[in-house]
């Protein structure tokens, strides 16, 4: 019977070291990619749910979004949400917050925060006095870290447009903007946490890139 040659201890150790090095290189990247996809999946889900809610409410009410009552005073009462979008976007919990990550820092008027079943939270902000403009901040993982604009917090703006409405990420513009007119370099600069730290610009950038985190996305 022919004797089989066994691996030596040094060969086994070298193999384990190689496996460990490969794992150390690939596992963090795999985890990062998984987190990116999870963020995008939840963000797109909010976008889709919000769009469908506005469309259904328009049909149910028989009037377009820009003609709804109290759009200019969405921060003052629960009635607007309950009478317009609440029935189409059921929430698990409603609470109030006085400040929120991003460019917003209000210590006077509390903002309504809605907690959805999957843990996503949505904060309803001022509409800057513009009829037909609703501004929202969304945290795709609720109170979990990092709670940073462009990483897990993003902005949406529902605006009145000719022939209907549009959902954009342009939460900074104080006019009803239906067209994405930003230069890409401006979006990258404003999305950068060290420059402006505004989650709405990050949303516009992701939508411009077909819901992808491109290599030059600055907030991750």
N, C-alpha and C positions, 0 to 999 in steps of 0.2 A: 504494500500500500504506500502510495506516494505521500510524503509528509508535506502539508500545506504550510506556507510561510505566513506567519502572523505579523500584524503591524507592531512596530516598536513603540515604546512609550513616547519617544520624541516625535514620531510621525503623528500619533494621536493628538499630542499637545499642539503641534503646528496646525493640524486640521481644525481644532477647536478655536485656536486663535484667529484663523482665517474666517471661520464662520462668525465669530464675535465681531470682527472688524466689519464684515459685510452687513451684519445686523445693525451695528451702530451707525452705519452710513444710510441704510435704506429705511429702517423702521421709523425714524423721525420724519423723513420725507413722506412716507406712506401715511403717517398720522396727520401731518400737516395737510396733505391732499384730502384726506377724509374730512377734516374739520372745514376746509374750504367748501367742499361739496355739500356738507350739512348746512352751512350758512346760506349758500346759494339756494338750496332746496327750500329752506324755510322762508327765505326772502321772496322767492318766486311764488310760494304758496300764499303769502300775505298779499302780494300784488294781484294774483288771480282772484283771491277771495274778495278783496276790496273792489276790484273792477266788476265782478259779478254782483256784489251787493249794490253798487251804484246803479248798474243796469236794471236790476230787479226792482229797485226802489223807484226808478224813473217810470218803469212800466206800471207799477202798482199805483203810484201817485198820479200818473198821467201827465206829468210836466217834467221838463228837463232839469238836470242838476242845478244849473245856474239860476233857476227860478224858485228853488226851495227857500222856505222861510228860515230866518235866523242864521244864515251861513256866516254872517259877519260877527255873530256872538256865540260861537261854538264853545267858548271856554266858560260860559256863565251858567249853563244848566245841563242836566241830563236829558231834558226833553228832546233836544235836537237829535241826539244819538238814538234815543229810543224810537222816535217818530220816523226816522229816516233809514239809518243803517243797522241799528241794533237787532232788528228781527232777522236780518240776513247774515249777521256776523255775531252769533251768540257768544257771550263771554262767560267765563267761570267766576270772575270776581271783578269788582270795580272799586278803585281806591283813588286817593288824591296824592299828588306829589307837588312840591314847591320848587324843585329844581330837577334838571335832567341833563345828562351828559351831552355835550355838543356845544354849540354857540349859545344855547338858551340857558339863562340863569335867572329865574324869576323868584323873588321872595315876597311878592305881593299877592298875586292871584294864583291859587292852586290849579293845577291842570289835572284832568281826569286821565287815569291810567286803567286800561282794560287788560285783563289777564285771560288769555285763551287756553283751551284745554291742553294744547301741546307745550305750554310754558312760555310761548311768545307773548310779549307785552306790547301794547300800543298806547302812546300818549297823544292826546289831542291838543294841538297848540292853537295859538292865535292865527287868524286868517289875514292879519295886517290890514284889516278894514276893507278888504277887496271882496265885493260880491262875487260869488261863484268860485271861491278858492278855499280849500280845506287842507290844512297842513298837519301831518302826522309824523311822529317818530316811532320807529319800531325796534325793539330789542329782541333779536331772534332766539335768545336763550334766557330771557327774563333777567332775574337778578344775579345770575351766574357771571363770573369774571369773563372777559376783562371789563365789560361795560364801557367801551370806548367807541367813539364815532368812527365808522368805516371798518371796524372789526366785527362787532356784533350789533351795533346800533346804526340804523340807516333812516333816512328821511324820505317821505312820500308827500306829494302835493297833488290833490285832485283839482283840476282847473277847468273852468268853462271854456269851451272852444266853439268855433263856428260849426254848427251841425251836431254838437254833442259835448263831450268832455274828454279829457285826457288825464292819465295818471303819469306823473313825472317824478323825478327826484329833486326838482328844483325848489327847495324849501327856502332858499335865501333870497330869491328874487321877490320884490314887493309888488310886482305886477303879475297879472295872469299871463304866464308864458306857456304857449302851446308848442313852441318850437325849440329844439335843442340847438342853440346857436353858439355854445361854448367851444372854444378851441380845446383840443385834447390836452395840450400842455397846461392850460389854465385849470382844467378839471383835476389833473394830477397834482398841481401845486396846491389847490384849495383842499383836496382830499388828504393831503399830507398833514399828519397830526402836528408836526413841528411848525407848520405855516399857518393853517387856518382851523383845522380840526372840525370841519363842518360835515356831518354825515350825509347831508343832501347831495353834495357834490360827488361823494363816493357812490351814491345810488345812480346818479346820472352817468358816471363813468362805467359802472357795471352794465347798465342798460345799453350804453353806446357799444360796449364790447360783447353784446349778445349774451349777457349774464355769465361772464367768465372773468376769473381773476387772471388778467394778463401778467406777464413778467414784470411790467413796470408799474403795477398797482402799488401805491405807496403806503397804504395803511396797515398792511399785514406785517 
